[in-house]
Structure formats: structure tokens, C-alpha cells
Amino acid sequence: MVGVVYSRDELPPIPEPQAFSLRYTDNEFIPYKIRKGDFWVITGIPSHRKSSFLNDIACRMASHYGWRVAFASFEQTPQTEHRRNLRSWFNQGVNTGNKNADMWINEHFRFIIPSEDDDASLEWVLSRCAMCVTQHGCDMIIIDPWNEMDHCRNYKESITEYVGNAIKSFKRMANSVTTGWPSTS
């Protein structure tokens, strides 16, 4: 299909996205649901546990539904902080070198790490996110924190315009990898 105008009959069917409940246990649910391809922004005061909240959601989705999660964490290192936090969640608060926890982490989590030569620009992060989905089967991507990315905006572009365009780019990427519908950049 080429173009951007279609008759209703030319549109491919889009399945209703499944909504996944956040679970405390196998039988206890949090009254909030997550769908693949959704775009969220979690914001708040520094040091008020936003990263811990996101880590908990990621672990719950991995544990209960088998999701794979990619972290683009510019403040936490996978070898130390992420490993400690994920092990602790898996072991219900006990940070041990449990082999089962490490196997679970290796199965369900991926880490986007820029090299010393990389600028973690919007384009760089988007391309790594797409790679996580297509090559590693990731169902969720967490970018934490946004302000640690390298934001290179056009001098004619306001911060509001840049952020709006970045959000559109992330939503477009999420939509294209979850629905198979081509993105129109």
C-alpha cells in the first residue's frame, strides 16, 4: 500500500490490543491495565521512586506474562544497580546471587547502552528501541531518565516543539512495531 488516503475496505484489520492487568499475586490485581504499544510519561519530583515504580511494573509484566523489557537507563548500570534491583525483586526483597534470578534477568531484560562515542540522541535511542523489539522481542521499553538523553534540537525549534515531535516519534515507533502498520515519517 502506498499513500495516506484509503477507503475503509483497503484498511487492514487492526486487532483490539490486549490489556494486561498489573498483578500483586496470581489472584490479586491492581486496577490499572497496560497494552503493548502504549506510550506513558511518568513524571514527578526527583528521588520520589519513579524508577523503582517503573522497575516494579517491568518485573511484574516479565514475571506474570513473560514480557521482555528493555531499559535505556542513563543513570543505572545493568551490571550493578539493575542487577541488584532485579535480583531483589525476583527474590522478594533479598539481594542474593541466586542463579535462578540471573537466568530470569537474562531471559526477560535487555539494556540499551551507548558507547563512549555515541550520542544518545532521539534518533539513536529510537533505532535501539526498534532493534530491541525486532531482534530481541521486547514488549516494553523504559527510557529513564529522559533528561539524560542527548537532546539535539534545531535552533528554530522550541523546546515544546522538540518534545512534541519526540513524543510523536516514540508513539509512531510503538505503533508500527505493535500493529505492523507502516509509520509515516
HULIN-V996275 format. One record per pair of residues at least 6 apart in sequence whose C-alpha atoms are under 8 Angstrom apart, sorted by the first residue. I is the first residue (numbers start at 1). J is the second residue. If there is no record, write none. Layout:
i->I j->J
i->I j->J
This chain:
i->14 j->179
i->17 j->35
i->17 j->36
i->18 j->35
i->18 j->36
i->19 j->33
i->19 j->34
i->19 j->35
i->19 j->36
i->20 j->33
i->20 j->34
i->20 j->35
i->21 j->29
i->21 j->30
i->21 j->31
i->21 j->32
i->21 j->33
i->21 j->34
i->22 j->29
i->22 j->30
i->22 j->31
i->22 j->32
i->22 j->33
i->22 j->34
i->22 j->57
i->22 j->60
i->22 j->61
i->23 j->29
i->23 j->30
i->23 j->60
i->23 j->64
i->24 j->30
i->24 j->60
i->26 j->64
i->36 j->139
i->36 j->140
i->36 j->178
i->37 j->171
i->37 j->174
i->37 j->175
i->37 j->177
i->37 j->178
i->38 j->171
i->38 j->174
i->39 j->170
i->39 j->171
i->39 j->174
i->42 j->50
i->43 j->50
i->44 j->50
i->51 j->144
i->54 j->142
i->55 j->85
i->55 j->86
i->56 j->89
i->58 j->69
i->58 j->140
i->59 j->86
i->59 j->89
i->59 j->90
i->61 j->67
i->62 j->68
i->62 j->69
i->62 j->108
i->66 j->108
i->67 j->108
i->67 j->138
i->67 j->139
i->67 j->140
i->68 j->107
i->68 j->108
i->68 j->109
i->68 j->110
i->68 j->136
i->68 j->137
i->68 j->138
i->68 j->139
i->68 j->140
i->69 j->108
i->69 j->109
i->69 j->110
i->69 j->138
i->69 j->139
i->69 j->140
i->69 j->141
i->69 j->142
i->70 j->109
i->70 j->110
i->70 j->111
i->70 j->112
i->70 j->129
i->70 j->132
i->70 j->138
i->70 j->140
i->70 j->141
i->70 j->142
i->71 j->109
i->71 j->110
i->71 j->111
i->71 j->112
i->71 j->141
i->71 j->142
i->71 j->143
i->71 j->144
i->72 j->111
i->72 j->112
i->72 j->113
i->72 j->125
i->72 j->141
i->72 j->142
i->72 j->143
i->72 j->144
i->73 j->111
i->73 j->112
i->73 j->113
i->73 j->142
i->73 j->143
i->73 j->144
i->73 j->145
i->74 j->113
i->74 j->144
i->74 j->145
i->74 j->148
i->74 j->149
i->75 j->144
i->75 j->145
i->75 j->148
i->76 j->82
i->78 j->111
i->83 j->102
i->83 j->105
i->84 j->95
i->85 j->95
i->86 j->101
i->86 j->105
i->87 j->94
i->87 j->95
i->87 j->96
i->87 j->97
i->87 j->98
i->87 j->101
i->87 j->102
i->87 j->105
i->88 j->94
i->88 j->95
i->88 j->96
i->90 j->101
i->91 j->101
i->110 j->132
i->110 j->136
i->110 j->138
i->112 j->128
i->112 j->129
i->114 j->120
i->119 j->150
i->120 j->149
i->120 j->150
i->121 j->149
i->121 j->150
i->121 j->151
i->121 j->152
i->122 j->149
i->122 j->150
i->122 j->151
i->122 j->152
i->122 j->166
i->126 j->169
i->126 j->170
i->126 j->173
i->129 j->141
i->130 j->173
i->130 j->177
i->132 j->138
i->133 j->139
i->133 j->177
i->134 j->177
i->153 j->159
i->153 j->162
i->172 j->183
i->172 j->184
i->173 j->183
i->175 j->181
i->175 j->183
i->176 j->182
i->176 j->183
